[in-house]
Amino acid sequence: MPFNAYSRYYDLLYRDKDYQGEVGYIDRLLQFHSVKGPEILEFGSGTGKHGRLLAERGYQVRGIELSHEMVAQAKQTAGFVCEQGDICAVKLNRTFDAVLSLFHVISYQTNNQSVKDVFCRAADHLSSGGLFVFDVWYSPAVHKHRPSIRVKRLQDEGLRITRIAEPEVHTNENRVDVHYSILAEDLNSDSVQTFSEVHPMRHFSLLELDLFAEQSGFERLSAEAYLTGEAPSEDTWGVCFVLKKL
């Protein structure tokens, strides 16, 4: 399963990610679309960085994360709790003001049934007028800018990491399998660990997601470039959707 070994180095690999900026963007998006209150359910909460920052802004966030390893690393604070669970099947028997699913979690749902299941679980946990906010890989951009091999190198006081990402494109399935190879060097003991994982990622069109939304009892309020708010285009890799439960 993705993130089994990868999770150990997750926070270092994404330490350059602008979590503060992303949370500010999500906060503005929720307020613009008149979120009814502060109760948020987060699908795919990872190590909890988005959730904790949202809690600092006054939200009450409950995270659901499939990876036991990620949950173990997540620091729970006032306003943020998380637990291990499957977002395709979760049933909490309560509703929230919004459901969030950030950092392409929906793109990890690579078959139609899992996408439908996640949309239905989001709907189950929202009352009428509640918001479902998520971002995905956008098909027009993936087709135009085909994924390429990328190398990322990072280091902190005790660890040096090299990550190679090699994409395998499956055109007919709207899917890219990202093959990660990671070399982790312990600078204190000079020990080296290597491992690999495959992260299958699905990309979506606007009309495709509109159909999933309609089938699950949602209407689309907006679709825009993640962080910038611009209209989606062939140059927009990540698109953020806001759906409202009918």
C-alpha positions in Angstrom: 0.0 0.0 0.0 1.3 3.5 -0.8 2.9 5.3 2.2 3.9 2.2 4.2 7.6 2.9 4.1 7.3 6.4 2.4 5.5 7.7 5.5 8.7 7.6 7.6 10.2 10.4 5.5 7.0 12.2 4.5 7.4 15.3 6.5 11.0 15.8 5.4 10.1 15.2 1.7 7.4 17.9 1.9 9.0 20.3 4.3 9.1 22.9 1.4 5.3 22.6 0.9 3.6 25.8 1.8 1.1 24.4 4.3 0.4 27.9 5.7 -0.4 29.3 2.3 -2.6 26.3 1.4 -4.6 26.6 4.7 -5.1 30.3 4.1 -6.4 29.5 0.6 -8.8 26.8 1.9 -10.0 29.1 4.7 -10.8 31.9 2.2 -12.5 29.4 -0.1 -14.7 28.1 2.7 -15.7 31.6 3.8 -16.4 32.7 0.2 -18.8 29.8 -0.2 -20.4 30.5 3.2 -19.4 27.4 5.2 -22.0 27.0 7.9 -19.7 26.4 10.8 -16.3 25.2 12.1 -16.8 21.4 12.1 -14.6 19.8 9.4 -14.0 16.2 8.4 -10.7 15.7 6.6 -10.4 12.7 4.3 -6.7 11.7 4.0 -5.3 13.7 6.9 -1.8 12.4 6.5 0.5 13.6 9.3 -2.0 16.3 10.3 -0.3 19.5 9.1 -3.3 20.9 7.3 -5.6 19.8 10.2 -3.5 21.4 12.9 -3.2 24.7 11.0 -6.9 24.8 10.3 -7.4 24.2 14.1 -5.3 27.3 14.8 -7.8 29.2 12.7 -10.7 28.1 14.8 -11.9 25.0 13.0 -12.6 21.7 14.7 -11.0 19.1 12.5 -11.4 15.3 12.6 -9.1 13.5 10.3 -9.4 10.0 8.7 -6.2 8.5 7.3 -5.7 5.0 5.8 -2.0 4.7 6.7 -1.4 3.5 10.3 2.1 5.0 10.0 0.9 8.4 9.1 -1.6 8.4 12.0 1.2 7.4 14.4 3.2 10.4 13.3 0.3 12.9 13.5 0.5 15.2 16.5 -3.0 15.7 17.8 -3.8 19.1 19.3 -6.7 21.2 20.5 -9.1 21.3 17.6 -7.5 18.5 15.7 -7.9 14.7 16.1 -7.3 11.9 13.7 -7.8 8.2 13.4 -7.0 5.3 11.1 -9.8 4.6 8.7 -10.9 4.0 5.1 -12.5 7.1 3.4 -14.3 4.7 1.1 -16.2 3.1 4.0 -16.0 5.4 7.0 -19.3 5.9 8.9 -19.2 8.3 11.9 -23.0 8.7 12.3 -22.7 12.5 12.5 -22.5 15.4 10.1 -19.9 18.2 9.6 -20.0 21.6 8.0 -17.5 20.7 5.4 -15.5 17.7 4.2 -12.0 18.4 2.9 -9.7 16.1 0.9 -6.4 17.8 0.1 -3.1 17.0 -1.6 -4.7 14.9 -4.4 -6.2 12.3 -2.1 -9.1 11.9 -4.6 -6.6 11.1 -7.4 -5.5 8.1 -5.4 -9.0 6.6 -6.1 -8.2 5.0 -9.4 -11.4 3.1 -10.2 -14.9 4.4 -10.5 -16.3 2.5 -7.6 -13.8 4.0 -5.1 -14.5 7.5 -6.4 -18.2 7.0 -6.0 -17.7 5.5 -2.5 -15.7 8.5 -1.4 -18.2 11.0 -2.8 -21.0 9.1 -1.1 -19.2 9.0 2.3 -18.6 12.7 2.0 -22.4 13.2 1.3 -23.2 11.0 4.3 -21.3 13.3 6.6 -22.8 16.5 5.4 -26.2 18.1 5.9 -28.0 20.0 3.1 -25.8 22.9 2.1 -22.6 21.4 3.4 -19.4 21.7 1.4 -17.1 19.1 -0.1 -13.7 20.6 -1.1 -11.0 18.6 -2.8 -8.2 18.9 -5.4 -7.2 16.5 -8.1 -4.8 16.1 -11.0 -6.5 17.7 -14.1 -6.6 15.6 -17.3 -6.0 18.4 -19.9 -2.8 19.4 -18.1 -1.6 15.8 -17.7 -2.2 15.2 -21.4 -0.3 18.3 -22.5 2.5 18.2 -20.0 3.2 14.5 -19.8 4.8 13.5 -16.5 8.6 13.1 -16.6 11.3 11.6 -14.4 12.1 13.8 -11.4 14.7 13.7 -8.7 14.4 15.4 -5.3 17.2 15.7 -2.7 16.7 16.8 0.8 18.7 16.9 4.0 18.3 17.7 7.7 20.7 17.4 10.6 20.6 13.6 10.6 19.3 12.4 7.3 19.9 12.8 3.6 17.2 11.6 1.2 17.3 11.1 -2.6 13.9 10.4 -4.2 13.5 9.4 -7.8 10.0 9.6 -9.3 9.5 7.7 -12.5 6.0 7.9 -14.1 4.3 5.2 -16.1 1.4 6.6 -18.1 -1.8 4.5 -18.6 -3.7 6.7 -21.1 -6.8 4.6 -21.4 -7.3 4.5 -17.6 -6.6 8.2 -17.0 -3.9 7.0 -14.6 -0.2 7.6 -13.9 1.7 5.1 -11.8 4.4 7.0 -10.1 7.3 4.7 -9.2 9.2 6.1 -6.3 12.7 4.9 -5.5 14.1 6.4 -2.2 17.6 6.3 -0.8 17.8 7.4 2.9 21.2 7.9 4.4 21.6 8.2 8.2 24.3 10.8 8.7 25.0 9.8 12.2 25.4 6.0 11.7 26.3 6.0 8.0 23.6 3.4 7.4 21.7 3.5 4.2 18.2 2.3 3.5 16.6 1.9 0.0 13.1 1.1 -0.9 10.5 1.6 -3.6 6.7 2.2 -3.7 4.2 2.7 -6.5 1.6 5.5 -6.2 -1.2 5.1 -8.8 -2.7 8.6 -9.5 -5.9 9.2 -11.5 -6.5 12.5 -13.3 -10.0 13.9 -14.0 -11.9 16.2 -16.3 -14.5 18.7 -15.2 -17.5 16.8 -16.7 -16.3 13.5 -15.3 -16.3 14.9 -11.7 -19.6 16.7 -12.4 -21.1 13.3 -13.1 -19.8 11.8 -9.9 -21.1 14.8 -8.0 -24.6 14.5 -9.5 -24.8 10.8 -8.7 -23.8 11.5 -5.1 -26.2 14.4 -4.4 -23.9 17.3 -5.0 -23.7 20.3 -7.3 -20.5 22.0 -8.3 -20.1 25.6 -7.0 -16.6 26.1 -8.4 -13.6 24.6 -10.0 -10.4 26.6 -10.1 -6.6 26.3 -10.1 -5.4 25.3 -6.7 -4.1 28.3 -4.8 -4.4 30.9 -7.6 -8.1 30.7 -8.2 -7.7 31.0 -11.9 -9.8 29.2 -14.5 -8.6 25.6 -15.2 -6.6 25.2 -18.4 -4.1 22.9 -20.1 -1.5 24.4 -17.8 -3.3 23.7 -14.6 -2.0 20.5 -13.0 -4.0 20.8 -9.8 -7.7 21.9 -9.8 -9.7 22.5 -6.6 -13.4 21.7 -6.6 -16.1 23.0 -4.2 -19.3 20.9 -4.2 -22.4 21.7 -2.2 -24.7 18.9 -0.9 -28.2 19.4 -2.2 
